[in-house]
Amino acid sequence: MTVAGLTLISHHLCPYVQRAVIALEEKQVPFERIEVDLAAKPDWFKAVSPLGKTPVLRVGAAAIFESAVILE
């Protein structure tokens, strides 16, 4: 886990993930990035992403989904 405790759960082809990554990097926010296969979603991902989509930003035990909310 990073100093800030942020983990971005992503898929390499998702443009919404890319804009979240750009925003985090521009603000120099440390984060860990975990890639998931959306064609074979792991159970832990289904538990943190109610819509089954990326990106999801885990902040400690909480999960923030929807890229617009992550950017705010």
Order of alpha helices (4+ residues) and beta strands (2+ residues): beta-alpha-beta-alpha-beta-beta-alpha
